[in-house]
Amino acid sequence: MSIDISVSETPQTQIASDHPLLQPLNIGGLTIENRLIVAPMAGVTDNPFRRLCKSFGAGHAVSEMIIADTALYARKKSLYRANFDNEIAPISAQIAGADPNKLAEAARYQIDNGAQIIDINMGCPAKKVCRKLAGSALLQDEDLVARLLDAAVNAVDAPVTLKTRLGYENGRENILRVAKRAEQAGIAAIAIHGRTREDMYTGEARYELIREVKESISIPVIANGDIDSAQKAQRVYELTGCDAVMIGRAAQGQPWIFRDIEHFLRTGERLDAPNVGEIKEIVLAHLQELYDFYGEYSGCRIARKHIAWYTTGIPNSNAFRQAMYGEESTVGQFRVVEAFLQAHE
């Protein structure tokens, strides 16, 4: 994908560019370009989306998770999730599971597949994941957490990171113990969403425990949760002292948020939101990448949610989306999206 929407800066407005979040970060001997990271999101952070976010200045992106079960690896959906073609290194693959042996197998599989970093999911709150005692449900069993961490770290000669939450339920937050055990196991970095599993995505993320973790361990701590603007990224950095920030839902429909954050941290100035003409260029390029990656049937259907996110807030977008959902071909979908956005330029 080649989308050139570079930011021009003048010497008069540019200030110190050595903000800590814009410096390289070392994870287990591998270097990522800056400390603005795309959070792994099931059904969202596929190969085209990761590359798109990186084109806007994200220093790193973690793949969608693959369940640690060899019976699932050959499924079409898993093959797409394990596709790292043309990605900027280092490549990070997320795995999830509750069986130490299977988790170790999944880690080896992803390294053999081209990943350079393995990320363990202990943060997903989805019911279908937690029912299998995976994702954030694991936080109920710290002994199992320890066995899983040890198994994954020992399985591969590559950095292993952890994505997790404050705990399973409110009032029983155990992130400090989990983080210390992760460091002891040899985890190279830990990303913490400032909510419990009980919170799901409601309420506000709590950053005070992330700060406590940062003060108690020596490995990089990545803050996640509710970072939806450049100013919020700066504020979370100040509140937590984190080594990096991770942006998830706020990048849906606005992958340029990483460009906005980078510009603000470099200059202290806020960028204007892209106009509809710029959005059209981004959307159409993204659609073509999705079609090329997934093919006709899946490409058309997977693109729908991205189109809905991109067009939110544009006049008459609700009626447009209902019509767009009825398009069954990539050609038809591309045509109606282009026409709608062109009409609003």
Beta strands, then each sheet from edge to edge (+ up, - down):
strand 1: 25-27
strand 2: 30-32
strand 3: 36-38
strand 4: 60-67
strand 5: 92-96
strand 6: 117-122
strand 7: 160-165
strand 8: 189-193
strand 9: 221-224
strand 10: 244-247
sheet 1: 1+ 2-
sheet 2: 3+ 4+ 5+ 6+ 7+ 8+ 9+ 10+ 3+
end
